[in-house]
Amino acid sequence: MSEEIKNNEEYGAGNIQVLEGLEAVRKRPAMYIGDVGQKGLHHLVYEVVDNSIDEALAGHCSNIDVFINEDNSITVKDNGRGIPTDMHEKENKSALEVVMTVLHAGGKFDKGSYKVSGGLHGVGVSCVNALSTDLRVEVHRGGKKFEQEYKIGIPQYDVREIGTTDRTGTEVTFKPDASIFVETIYHYDILAARLRELSFLNKGIHLSITDKRRKNEDGTHVGEKFFSEVGLQEFVTFLDSTRDPILEGVIYFDGEKNGVPVEVAMVYNSSYSENVHSYVNNINTHEGGTHLAGFRRALTRTLKKYADESGLLKKVKFEISGDDFREGLTAVVSVKVMEPQFEGQTKTKLGNKEVTGAVDKAVGEMLTNYLEENPKQAQVIVQKVILAATARNAARKARELVQRKNVLSGSGLPGKLSDCSERDPEKCEIFLVEGDSAGGTAKQGRDRHFQAIMPLRGKILNVEKAMQHKVFENEEIKNMYKALGVSLGTEEDERELNLEKLRYHKIVIMTDADIDGSHIATLLLTFFFRYLKPLIENGYVYIATPPLYLLKRGKDHRYCWDENNRDIIIDEMKGGKDVNVVIQRYKGLGEMNAEQLWDTTMNPEFRTLKKVSIDSAAEADRVFSMLMGDDVPPRREFIEANAKYANIDA
């Protein structure tokens, strides 16, 4: 990494450039961190960790440790150079205070300090400071220790020296402001997944997470350490660990093309899905961009050229498309760009045009060499492509059936759909309901003006194990496409989803609160992730939360959503007396009457809907493959590790 950074330049107060102040952050936090929910809360940690990663990219940091403290505050500690503490000439205050209190202030804006930086918008730790009730920073630098504390971004005293030290680095501890965030509880699994991802993307860096809120059986705190010696090669192996590989080893490239550092790793497996994950300066670019375009272009061109020249396509009587070359492909594309330009709905689509050519050239060279040096493996890939093309032709016919207008009914809507009268998609919501019984109750209890009901018969097809044409031939899936109004296929990408005629901006999965209901919900989520992902990315998909119990004592009726909630409410209802509380367990939505279902699960004033989001596309891909694929041992390990209690339904 040393060639990426000008290591010989002094990193001091003069490198810290001020662009603007902090005033707007607390007024409009979502502009800076995405939202004030779970995603934004965890983004605060990423911003602080990104500073440490930047130090690592510059060759000055090898260890980054994250702690979730007992009070749900966060500590991030590194062994980098330490934020400069000398006086900033322009601001006339310590450079540390400038970094911590001024938006867009930091070494990453000075090209002599960092060639590339992981921060998406450059808001950095000052944004975290503004959105925290308390923040403390401790710097070890030049043999001395310094500290400063803040409340909602306001320094409580000048930067002060507090002792001597024999190490270097920065330690930041912060507590998110509960008046800003709707949720302030950190999820260990989300943070651990991001640190694991960063370890793969930045080989040679040691990262760790420790949860001081929980202990193992031996008394130590729950935690994990992450380190990757080879980077992306391990990443794709990890992502593909629950699938059956069809190649030996990983196809890999790491180098610089047209001045852009490019790293690519890819494998082929026996599945029917494409799983390409792209990153720019460690940022997961969910919407792709120029680097992904370069990868796809090179992959199609190089494989097609090899297949044509080898004569393997002679007997194929139909056109091979780009989609066919990517079926069963798992790949990670990572580029480092000095001044990335992001666009798209979530600002995670790379727009730098020069990157397309760099990635195209890198992937073209990598694949050409691999195919020439591994003729047997090359033949396996081409045979996989031919199989995909054959299935795609069958899928096109099935898809045309899904999208063809139903002349007899006029609307083309499925007969089981009970539609709403409102026609503005932003005001409409559809409930995908398990079974005709629950569907009937939901139809009676709904508000017909804006709520539509779509009953589903039993468990839908497991799309993780099915070829594409089988997916589109499935009756329940065809009905969902028709009801939602979405269509598939463009000239550029036959799997691209067209949302122009989407009829509902709230799509609610409503299943029973039991094991079967959870399985059906997982099948539906797998389908949405694999075939309707833009609906999730746009925030249109939700999960309903029907109650599991109804408790009765005289005229006092209470609903409970889990066992812990049930036990607490029973104690409240008894009030210390020896009285009988009747417990009714709902085995299904159909056991509720229409009024109960409306009151608890469908009424916008009282219901709780869980919004489905994708924190890490790579991690989601791995989990869906593990839960719904053919490989049993990883699924068993996951269940054993995550099962909190046995819940056996008679």
C-alpha positions, 0 to 999 in steps of 0.5 A: 500500500505504500505506493498509494500514500506520500509517506514522506510528508509531515502530517500536522496542523497545516494539513487540516483544512477547514471547509465549513461549520457544524451548524446543520448536522443536528437540524438535519442529521439524515442528510449526513448519516442517511437516517436517524434509525438503526442504519444511521446509528451504526453509521456513526461507528463506521465514520469513526472507524473510517478515520482509523482505516484511512490511517491504515491505508496510509501505512500508519495503523495496524490495529483497530479495536471497537468496544460496545460499552455497558452503557451502550456507548462506543469506543474506537481505538487505533494505533495510528499517528494520532490526530494532530494536537498543535495549533491550527493557524487559520482557526487559532485552536488545536487541530484536534478541536478543529477535526472534532468540531468543524464539518469537512475538516480533516487530513483527507482533504489534503492530498499530501496526507491521504491519497484515498479515503474511506469517508463517503461524504467527508463528514467524519468524526465531527458529525458523530460529535454533533449527534452525541450527548457525550464524546471524549477523545484521547490522543497519544502522539509525540510521547504525550497524551492529550484529551478533550471532551464534548457535549452535543459537539461543544468542547467542555475545555481546551485540548489538554495534556494529561500525561506521557505515553510510549505509543501512538494512536487515537481513542474516541468514546461517544454516546449517541443522542437519544433525542436524535435517534429513534433507536440507541441500542447497538447491534453486535452482529451488524458491527461485527459484519462491517468489521469483518468486511473491512478486514477482507477489503484491507488485508493485513489490518487487525480489527476486533469488536468486544461487547462489554454488555455480554459475557461468555460462559468463561466470564470473558466478554463476547467478541471477535477478531478479524484479520485477512492475509490475502484480502478479497480471495478470502472474501469471496471464499467466505461469501461462497462457503455455503454454495457448491464451487465448480472451479478450483481456487479463486480467479484474482487480480490486484494491481493498478490500471490507468492510475486506479488501484483495482482488486478483483476476486471471483469464483463460479458456483452451481447456483443460479444467481449472480452475486457481484459486490462492488466497493469504492474506498471501502464503501459498499456501492449498492447501486454499482456504477462505472467500476461495475460496468467495467467489470461486466463489460470485460467479463462478457467480452473476454469469456465470449471471445474465448468461447467463440475461439474454442468452438464451444458455442458451435451447437448453441442456436440462440444468442448468449447474453451478458446475464448468462456469463454472470449466472452462478458468479460470486465476485468482489470488485474493489477500487481506490479512487482519489476523488470519487463522485457518487450519484444515485438514490442513496449516493452509492453509485460511482460516477467516475468515468475513468474507472470503467476503463481501468477495471475493464483492462484489469479484468480483461487481462486477469481473465485472459491469463486465467483461461489460457492457463486453465483450459479445463476450468475454462471449459467448465465456465463456458458449459455453465454459461451455455446452461444458463443461456438455455434456461434463460430462453425458457425463462423469457417465455415464462416471464412473458406470461407473467407480464402479458395483459390479461385480456379477459379480466381487463386489469390483468390483476390476479383474482385473489387480490382484494385491491384498494380504491386509492390509486396513488402508490405513495398512499397504497399498501398491500399485505401479502398474507399467509393462507386463505383463512388469514386472508379472509380475516384481513380483508374484513379488517382492513381499510379498503380505501388504501389497503390491499390484501393478497393471500398466498397459498402455503409456502412459495417456491424456494428461489434459492434452489430454483432455476430462473424459468421455474421461478417465473412459472410459479403461480404464487410468484406470477400473482405477486408480479401482477399484483405489484405491477412491476416488470422485468427486463431491459435490453441492457439487463434482462434481470433489471426491475422496472418500478414505473408501474409499481402500485404500492409503496408499502409492501407488508409481509404478514405471516403467522407468529409461529415457526411456519410463519417465520419460514414463509416470511424467510421464503418471501424475503429470499424472493424479494432479495434475489428478484425484487431487491430494488423494492427493499433498497427503496424502502418499500418492504415491511414485515408486520408484527402480529401479537403472539398472545392475548391475556385476559383478566376480567375486562382487562385485555392485553396483547403480547408479542413474545414470551418475555413481554407475556411474563411481564404483563401477567405480573402486572395484571396479577398485581401481586395477588393470586388471581387467574390470568387467561392466556390465549396463544395465537397459532395463526392470524386466522384465529383473530377476528377482523377487529383484533387483527386491525387493532394490533397489526394493520391500524397505522395508528397502533401497529408496529411495522419492521422496515426491511433494509440491507446493511450489507449486501454481501452479508445478506447474500451469504445468509440467504444462501446459508439459510435457503441453500443446499448446504446443511452443516452451516445452516445447523451451526447458524441455528444452534448459535442463534436459537434463544429457546426451543419453540415447539408448535403442536 
